[in-house]
Amino acid sequence: MINKVLSTIKKYNMFSSGDKVIAAVSGGPDSICLLHILYKLQEEFNIKLYAAHINHCLRGEEADKDEEYVKDFCRKHDIPCFSRKIDINKLAKERGLSSESAGREARYEFFDELFKELDAQKIALAHNANDQAETVLMRIIRGTGMEGIVGIKPMRGNIFVRPLINIRRESIEAYCEENNLSPRIDKSNLENIYARNKVRLELLPYIKENFNSDIISALNRLSETISTDNNYLESKALKKYKIYCSNKEQKVIINKEAFIEDEAILSRVIRLALKDVKGSLNNIEKVHIYDLIELQRLGTGKRLTLPENLIAYNNYGNIELGLSKVYVNNKNREEYELTIGEDNYIEQFNINVSIRIIDKNEKIDFKEKDCVKYFNYDKLKEKITVRNRKEGDRFSPFGMKGNKKLKDLFIDLKVPKEERDNIPLICFDDEIAWISGYRISENYKVDKNTKNILEIKIKKL
């Protein structure tokens, strides 16, 4: 069996020489088998092994005995062990989660803490071939897509590794018996009160007896086959994502050209964009992907609310994704006077505006910069202010004779309606001199007759 584990480790290049590896150990057969095998392979891979155990306080004295067993095992094998007691039922109530979800969060928070504290490189988990089969079958029952059928990956994020992923549970139990490891048995795993336990104790044995005696291998083969195809599609989608998507001011913008792509690629591009905005795909379902595709067909100005405060907005066929706070309209109509020679913090826009007068002989880089602009200070009479737009605003764009309605200019520039109230307008004597991030006024441009130049910098905080 060790040779099979060795083969899995090498196939996926799970460890590098010198890695510090934290093994998650509950005390059950799977995790004790994993810890023992890694202990034997330490020298082969030149790794430093640690054990991490959480006492979930769910089974009273039995849970305490599990913890003591793990500590004792580690002492005998000279493996540094870190354990922690957490009242999972209390944590579940505080976070509004099931005890199962709270336990998972607690474990990964503990792993993350140790990972940083020990400056570790890998976290080893004891998932095996039976776990894989159960996961795939449960997801099929729920109506998953390709990503779900991939199941439990041998490696995740180049941190989490699963050396036992190709080992059957019966082989693990036999290994523990042969090596006199005497692992702890969690009796709750023998009760069919949880969905996974029902699949493990009832559904898989029924399929094995009535349809396929080797159903575990069949489901694992399905997972590997789907994984190969899914990896190919994901790599193609990532290339398209880099072509069609851009990040701008806490948003991801999906270019309308992306929606011409085949749905297999488009749906993955959208998923990548959603993950980029919110950090994960938790609570994102297939229906949300289709809702976004439909939003793109509805025309500019339409918007869609998605789970976890996510907003999608159709901006002339491009789809903008951002958290709701990015799309809050700023209806505050206050005007703020700015002081030359100082940094002016404007809370309404969360910006810092710095202004200084420079001599025309000073070397100036007039290259286009969104955050820095230069103006003819000689034409300024009284004050410099910043505000947002108001009804009837007109503007004289640089290089154009006459003026036009600010509303019409925003339409020409394809500025989303959702953003127009949030754009700071720099005004000289009540006339708009700079639409921040877009245009400066023809009326205050620097020319050959300008004696004093005004430099204005806007920094978003």
Secondary structure, DSSP 8 states (H G I E B T S, - for coil): -HHHHHHHHHHTT---TT-EEEEE--SSHHHHHHHHHHHHHHHHHT-EEEEEEEE-SSSTHHHHHHHHHHHHHHHHTT--EEEEE--HHHHHHHHT--HHHHHHHHHHHHHHHHHHHHT-SEEE----HHHHHHHHHHHHHHT--HHHHH-S-SEETTTEE-TTTTS-HHHHHHHHHHTT------GGGGSTTSHHHHIIIIIHHHHHHHT-TTHHHHHHHHHHHHHHHHHHHHHHHHHHHHHHEEEETTEEEE-GGGGGS-HHHHHHHHHHHHHHHHSS-TT--HHHHHHHHHHHHH-TT-EEEETTTEEEEEETTEEEEEEGGGG--------EE--TTSEEEETTTTEEEEEEEEETTS----S-BTTEEEEEGGG--S-EEEE---TT-EE-BTT-SS-EEHHHHHHHTT--HHHHTTS-EEEETTEEEEETTTEEBGGG---TT--EEEEEEEEE-
